[in-house]
Amino acid sequence: MASVNKVILVGNCGRDPEVRYLPSGQAVANVSVATSSRRKDKNSGEMIEDTQWHRVTFYDRLAEIAGEYVKKGRPIYVEGRLKYGVYTDKTTGVEKNTVDIIATELQLLGGREGMGNPSSGGGDEGGYSRPAAPRQAAPAPQRQAAPAPAKGGFDDMDDDIPF
């Protein structure tokens, strides 16, 4: 049976990325991402905001891109997978559990303020995936006149579909 381990987050960065390089030369960047939800308190009727913090790890070229363009407070879209781990706290000696999101995609949301040019492929958002390099802007193909449609096929249908 197949299984799926996929996480999608849209939230704000809690701090600037920390980029480091492993001895193999592989880039690694870590950020924290805050997601918030709002609900109405049953007793008082006032709105309560619940914020969750997520640890996100980027690797390779995606880590370098995150280090360059992701900034504290900036909204981002992240796709990835969950990774559970255990470590021993150095001060108390107690084992603690961790949950990390290993990112496979990153999209910068919002405007381009202070961003430079991420070669994102157009619009005001930059989208990046791993393992491929960032998408490059390509010129739009020129539309050419279609040959005369054959009778009785889908080619003779109008292109003005309302949806």
Beta strands, then each sheet from edge to edge (+ up, - down):
strand 1: 7-13
strand 2: 18-21
strand 3: 27-40
strand 4: 47-59
strand 5: 75-88
strand 6: 95-108
strand 7: 126-129
sheet 1: 2+ 3- 1+ 5- 6+ 4+
sheet 2: 2+ 3- 1+ 5- 6+ 7-
end
